[in-house]
Amino acid sequence: MLVRITEVAPRDGLQNVKDLIPTERKVAFINALSETGVDEIEATAFVHPKWVPQMADAEEVLRRIDRKPGVIYSAIVPNERGLERALSVGVDKVAVLTAATDTFNLKNINTDIEGSFQKLIPVVRSAKASGLPVRGYVSVAFWCPYEGKVPPQRVRDVVLRLLDVGVDEVSLGDTIGRASPKDVAELLEILLRDVPADRIVLHFHATYGMGIANVLCAYREFGIYRYDSSAGGLGGCPYAPGASGNVATEDVAFALKNSGAEVRVDVLKVVEAAKSLGLPLESALSRIPKPIL
């Protein structure tokens, strides 16, 4: 089974960078990522610039990128106004947001789990009516910075509800990077009883150094072949104290390829794209002058 990678650096990787990155540099970054072999690029988020200033140029970014055939260009849309903006510039796919705990939802989107569904349901319906595929994000699917270990059954309930309202796939976020392979196994053992593997995407962070181990566990033991990752390990969440960057695209691709998986991502091109931003990188491969591939 071909491993499918969603590159989230242009959105998740940059949203927490304090200094505003010029639009032309973002466009060049996305264009470079388009040549790496990733299946999808989460290009931006249509959120209010008051909350995420780095994403204020969302329309301009999607207007100016060179769209490579076969690559999906997606975006976060937290509400119907965000969807209108995304549709106006021809987004290929959208993502809506919730979390597995009420406290994190309150910190992130100012409402609890129930309130998050009241916000996302109209977005899902409108997006589907427009012919767009929809992803549902579930943050803190393993550990929450406010509520601790999240019961897998609670995550299952949120996932099933998302699928019931019409999302096509669910991305499960280890938002604070605290999950271990044991946590991953516990959740997947429950989820896969009710949810097909091809509708599950895993989104790991590298905070505790377990991201790659978690990817390999999910792939080798449970057949999960869809992952989010960020070039250079860029990223972090403003609502998850202490969370570091996402698991790095180049490190994920390298680990999976060397475990026998079919992965078409060119890790050297990913590193080159990440370095073009001039930001500090967290990936292992970005620190090796001449990696042995």
C-alpha angles and dihedrals in degrees: 000000000000112000112233120211127199109201108216102174097105090058113017093027096052105031093089097045107115099207111071112246114221115253092238090057091051090049092050090048092053091045090053091048089052088066096053100079099253115147099221138017120205094214104183148325127255095219130135109280089226089070100035109019092178090068096051091109095055096129094046092050093053092044094053105041121103105241112219114211111252095025118108116220110204138173143195114256113184097181145007093274089055090051092052090053092047093049091050091065099040104255112188098213139001137214130211128202140236137134138220094244132053093224095056091046089053091051094044106038103007097248140077127255093276091049091049090058091050087056098043102042095072089047093052092048094048093045092050090047087055091052097252126139114237132213124200118212119210109193123201092021092159110019132009123207089222105034103029123218111020115221110242090225090061091052090049091054092052092046093050091049092051091051090047092056091052112268114148098214139008125222112206112208127210085199099179095034093239099125122113128199087262090058091046092051093048092053097043093048088060098038098049091060088071108014126063114239092237091065094055123088122181123215114191132183127209101225097118096028095252101108099101092042088053092050092050092047092051093046101042100036102032107022096240107160104173122085141167117221140161129231110249091005090278119168149061137181123256090209097050109072112221097009113142129198131315121270105277120256093221093049092048093049092046093049094047094045091051089050091057100263123141106246124162097193116121102222095196092055089050091053091047091051092049093049090053090073093062093226127132109271128213103195125112095227093052089062096052112088094207111011116202104234 
